[in-house]
Amino acid sequence: MKVAIVGAGWAGCTAAVEACRLGHQVTLFEAARLPGGRARRVEVTHDGRKLTLDNGQHILIGAYSECLQLMAELGVDLDADLLRLPLTMRFPDRSGLQFPKLPAPLDALAGILGARGWSWRDKASLLRASLVWKKNGFKCAPQLSVTELCNSVSATVMATLIEPLCVSALNTPPERASGAVFLRVLRDALFSVTAGSNLLLPRADLSALLPDAALAWLALHGGQVRLGTRVQSVRPAQSGRQGAGWSLSGDPFSGLPVTDTLGNFDAVVLACQPTEAARLTAGCGTACEPWRGQARALKYEAIATVYAFSPATKLAEPMLALRSSRGMPAQFVFDRGQLGGEEGLLAFVVSTSQADAATLAAQVQAQAQAQLGLSQLQLVQTIVEKRATFASTPGLQRPAVELATGLLACGDYVDGPYPATLEGAVRSGLQAARRLGA
C-alpha cells in the first residue's frame, strides 16, 4: 500500500518504520525541520557557547519493552545512551525509597522495607495497599482517582512516593488522575518483570534516541521523509490512481500559500497532536465526527523544564526528587553533567505546570537555594510545553486508532493502557502500522 504518515514524533517515526518493514510504500511528512515532536533536542546558546538541551527532560523505565526493542533494532546503543539505575525516589536529605538489584517483586518489598524517613507504620500502609492491589489484579473502578485509590497509605508515603510517581507517570495531580491507569503503570513497572522498575536516564539528546535513528533507517529501506512539509488537509480522494483512498494537500515551504497537492494514498496515519488531527480531518465526512469530537474534548497538562547552571556542582545522584509545593514547583532535578552534558548543568522538571516561564524560573531559583543549597544558579532556558500530555483523568474516553477505512491515528493519546509516555507513543505507532490493510 501507498501510506502517508503525518507527523514525525515518536509515534509517527515508529509507524513509518513498522509500515515500511511490513512492505508498504511510506512517505513521512513533518512540518518542523527536526523530528521528535514533544521529545526532541533543542539547540541554545548561553554565554557564547552552544548547548544541546531537550524540549523537556524525559526518562524511560525498564518496563518500556516495545520502546527499548525498537531503539535497539534501529541501532541505538542502549548501554551507552541510557544510564540504567534501580528505581530511586530519594530527596536531597537522602530520605525516600531506593530499590536494590533483586528479582521482582522482591526488589519492591526490600525497597519499601528499607525506605529512609518512613516509619514502620508508613511501610506497613504501603505493603497492605500493594497486597490489595495485587489481589484485585491491579484493577479498580474506572471512576477512582489516585487519591481515592491510595486513601489507606500514610501521608508520608503519599507525599514522598505516590504523588511524585503519579505526576511523573501521568502528569496529572493525584486528586484528578486515573487510579486505573496508575495501577497499570505500577503493575508493569514495579511488580511484573525484573528490572521493569529501573530508571533509564538519557545520556543522549531525545532526537538521537529514536527519531534520528528512525529517519536514517527509513532512508536505507526506501521510505521517503519530507521534513518542513506541513499537511493542511486530508480528504477522500476524488481522482487519481485506482485504489488511492485519501488525498493530502499542504505547504512544502513555510510561509507560502497552500496550493500544493501532496498526493493520493491508499492509507493515512495521523501521528500529530489530537487537535491537529481533528483539524486535518474536517472534510472527511460524518463518519469521522465522533472521533473528532473525542479528540477535541481531551484536556491537557503542561510540563516545564528549567535549565540552569550551578558552577562546580555535582548532585548526590543523577536524579533527585524535590519536595514540591505551591511556591516550590519542581518535583525532580537532573544533573545533566552526570548524563553526558555540560558539568554543572541542571534540569528542574515541573509537571502539571501552571505558571508562566518567568515565574517558574524565579520559583525554581528559590527552591534550589532552599532544598539544594545552591545560591549561584545561572538561568539558561525555561521551556514550557503547554500541551505536553493529555490529562489522564478517571473514566476518560480516548479516541480509537481508526477513524475510517484507511484513515488511522497514533500517538500517546489514542485508546490504550498507558498514559502519555514514550512507551505509549511507540506502542500506538506499532498498532496503527499493523492495522494497515486489516
N, C-alpha and C positions, 0 to 999 in steps of 0.2 A: 504494500500500500504506500501511497504518497502521503506523508504525515507532516503536519506543521506543529511545532511546539512553540507556544507563545510565552516567553519568559525564561531566562537562564539563571534563575536562582537554584538552590539545591534540588528542589523538586523537579524543575524543568530540565536541569542537566542530567538527573537520574533518568527521567522519562526518555530523553533523547538517546542516551547510551543504551538503555534496555530495548527501546524500539529498534534501534539500529542492529543490536545483537539478534533480534528476532527476525531480521531480514527486511525491514521496511526502509523506504527511502525517506530520510529525515532531514527537515530544514528547521533549524532552531533560530527563532527571532528574539532579539533582546534590544530594548530601547536604549539602555545605557551602553557605554563603551567598555564596561568592565562587568564580567559575570559575577554571580554570587548573591544577588538580591539583598536580603536583610542580614546576610552573613558573608561579608566581603572585606577586602583590605581598603584602607584609606591612607593616602599619602598626604602628609602635612609637613610644614617647615616650622621649626621652632629654634629661635636664636641662631638662625643661619644654617641649621643642619636639617637634613631631611629625615623624617621618621616614618616608619610603616606601622600604622595602627590598624585596628578593625573598627567597623561601624558599630560594634558592640562586643563586649567581652563575652564569649561563649565557652562552654565546657561540654564535653561529651562524657558518657559513662560507659562502663564495660558492658552493660546490657544493650547497648546500641548495636545489635548484631548485624542488621542489614546495612547500616551506615558504614560500619567498620569493614565489612566484607567488600562492599563496593569500592571503598577507598583503596583497599589492598589490591583488588583486581585492576584498578586503574594505575597501579604503580606507585602509590603513595607509601612511603616508608613509615609505617605506624610507630615503630620504636623510636625513630629519630624525630618525628614530627609531633608526637604526643607524649607528654610526661604522665606515666601511669602511677597513681598513688592510691593507697587504701582510702575508703570514704573517711573524710575528716571534716568535722564541723567544730573546729577549735577557734576560740576567741583569743585576742592578744594576751589575756592573762592566763592562757593555757587551759582554761576550763572548757568543758564541752566533750564531744564524743569523737573517738577515732577507732576504726575497725582494724583488727590485726589481720595478718595473712593466714586465714583459715578457710576451709570449705564452708559454703553457705548451707544452712543458716547459722553455723557455729560462730562465724565472724560477727554476725549481728548480735548474738547472745553475749559473746565476750566483750564486744564494744559497748553494749548497754551496761553490763555489769562493771566495766572499768571506766565509765564516764566520770570525768573530773567535775567537781562542783555540784554533783547530783547526790541527793540523799538516797538512802535505801528505799524510802517511800516513793521518790521520783522514779527510780529504776523499776520498782515493782509495778508502778502505774503503767509504764510503757510496755512492760512484759505482759501484763494482763491484757492490755488492749491489743497487743500483737497476736496473742493466742486467740482472742475473739475474732479478729480479722481473718486469721488463718482458718479457723473453724468454719467461718462463713464463706470460704473460698475467695477472700479478698473482694467481696461484692457487698454492696449496700443499696438501700433505696435510692433511686436516682435524684430525689429532691434534697438529699442531705448535703449540707456544706461540710467543709473540712473541720470547721469549728465544732459543728454538731457531732461529726463522726468521732472527734477526739475529746469529747467532753469528759471522759474518765481519766485522761492523763493530767499530771500535775501542771501547775502554772510554769514551773521551771522548765519542764520538758517541752511544753507548748512554746515558750519563748526562745529556747535555745536549740530546738531541733525541728519541731513541726512547722513553725512559721517560716524559718529560713528555707527548709526543704520545699514548702508549698510555693513560696514566691519565686524560688529559683526554678522549679519544675513547671509550674502552671502560670507564673507571672500574674497571679490573681490573689488578692488578700484572702486569708483563710475563711473569713466570715462570708465571702462571696464565691469561694472556689468549690468546684465539684468534688464531693467526697468520693464518688465512684471513680473518677479519673485519677485522683490522688492514690487510691488503693491500687489501681492498676500499675502506677509508677512504682509504688512501694513493693508490690509483688515481684515485678520484673527486676527491680534494682537491688532489693535487699534480701529477698527470700527465695529466689528461684535458682540462679546459677552461680557457681563460684566465680568470683571476680566481677560479677554483674554490678556490684556497688562501687567498683573502682572509679575514681575520678580520672579523666583523661584531659589534661590541660594542654591546649595547643602551644607548640613551640614554633609553629609556622603561622603565617597570616591565614585568615579564613579562606581567601580565594585560592591559596595554594593547596589547602587541604582536600578540596574536591573539585570546585568549578574549573580551575586551570587544567587539572588532570583530565577532567571530562572533555573539555574542548580539544585538548591535544589528542585524546583517544578518538574522538569523532573525526578529526582531520585525517587520521590514519585509516579510518574504516569507512570513508565515503560519506559521512554526514556533512551537511552544509551548515555553517554558522554565520548568521548575519547580525553582528553587533551594531549598535547605533541605528537600528531599524524599528521604529515604533509602529506596531499594528494598531490601526484605528477602528476597524470593524471586522466582524466575522458574520457572514450571511450565507444562506443556502445558495449554491452555485446555480446560475441561470443558464450558463453556457459553458463551453469548454469541452475538454475531452470526456468521453463517456465514463461514468462511474465516479467522477470527481464531485463530491457532495458539498464542499464548502469553499467559499471564495473569501480571500483575505485582501483587504486594502490597507494601505498605511503610508507612512512617511519615512523613506530611507535616509533622509538627510534632515537633521534637526532644524526646525525653523521654516522649512518650505511648506507650501500648501499641500494638502492631502489630495493627491491626484493619482498616485501610483497604485496599480493593481499588483499585489504581491504574488498572485497565482491562485489556482484551484487545487484543492487537496481532497483526498479520499476521507481523511480524518484530521481533526484538530484537537490538540490537548492544550487547554488553558492552564498555564503554570504561573500565572500572575496573581496579584492581590485579588481577593474576592470582589472588592468594589470595582476594580478594573475589569475583571471577568464579567461582572454584571453589566457594565457599560458596553463592553465589546459585543455582547450578545443581545443588544436591544432590538435588533432586527431579525432575530432568529425564530420568531413565531411564538404562539401562545403556549406551546408545549414546554418552552424553557422558562415560562414565567414563575412557576412555583420555585424552581431552583434559584432564579434571580432574586426572588423575594427573600429566601433564606440567606443568601449571600449578603444582601443589603442590610439584613436585620442583625448581623453579627456586631457585637460591641468589641472595643479594643482597649488594650492596656499599653502604656508606654514603658520603655526601658531607656535609662540614661547611663552613659559611661563617662565619668570624669577622669581624664588623663592628666597626670601631674608628675613633675619631677621632685624628688627629695634627694638631693645630692648625698652620695655615700651611704644611702640607706639600703639595708638588706633585711627584709622581714624574716621572722622566725620560720615561716612556711611560705611556699609559693602562693598559697591562697589562705586567707584568714576570714573568718566570719566576723562581722561587726554588730554591735548592739544598735539596732535601728529604732528611731523614734521620730516624732513629728519634725523636730529641728535637726536631727542627725539621720538623713535618709538612706545612706548606703548600707546594704546588707553584707557586702563582701568587698575585699580588696585583693588585687592580684599583683604580685611582684613580677613585672614583665622582665626585669633583669635576670631573674631565675628561669625565665621561659624563652631565652634566646633573644630578648630585646635589649634596649639600652639600659645600662646599670642605673638604678635609682628611679626608673620609670614605673609608676604605679597606675593601676586602673581601678577606680572605685565604681561599683555597679549599684545602680538604684533601680530595682524592679518596681513595677506599678508606680512609676514616676508621675508626679502631678505638677511640680513646679517648673518654672522656666529655667533656661540654661544658666543664666547669671545667678539666680537664687540658689540653684543646686550647687554651683561651684563654690559659692560663699559658705553654704552649709557644710559641704564636704571638707573644706579647709578647717572649719571649726571642729568637725568630727575627728579629723586626722590629728589635730592638736590634743583633743580630749582623750581619745582612745588609743592612739599610737605614739603620742608624744612628739609628733612631727610639727615643728613650728616654722620651717622654711620651705613650705610647699609652693612650688612654682607651677601655676596652671599652664597646661599645654593646649587642651582641647576638650570641650564638652559636647558630646554627641547625643542627641535625643532622637530616638526612633519613636515617633508619636503613635504609630500603629505597628509596634513591634510584634505583638501577638493578639490573637482573639482572646476575649475574656472567657475562661473555662468555667462557666457557671453551672449550677445544678440543673439537670434536665435539658441542657442545651441541645437543640436540633441542628446539626451541622449539615451543610449541603452534601449531596451524594456525588460520587465520582462521575456519573453520566448525566448529561443534560438532555441529549437526544442521540439518535443513531449517528455514530461517527463524530460526536462532539462530547469531549470528556474534560474533566478538570482534575488538577492535582495541586497539592500544597498542604501545608501542615494543618489547614483549617477544614479540609474535607472530612467526611464521616470516617471515624477511626477511633482506636482505643487510646491513642496518645494525645497529650496536649500539644501546644505549638512548640515543637522541638525539632532539631535537625534530624533525628531518627524518624519523627512523624513525617517530615518533608520527603525523606528518601523513600520511605515505605509507600507514600502516596504516589510518588513518581513511578515506582515499580508496578503498583497496582494499575495505574492508568495505562501504562505501556502494554501490560499483559491483557488488558481488556480490548485492545485494538482488534477489530475484526471479529470479536466474540459475538 
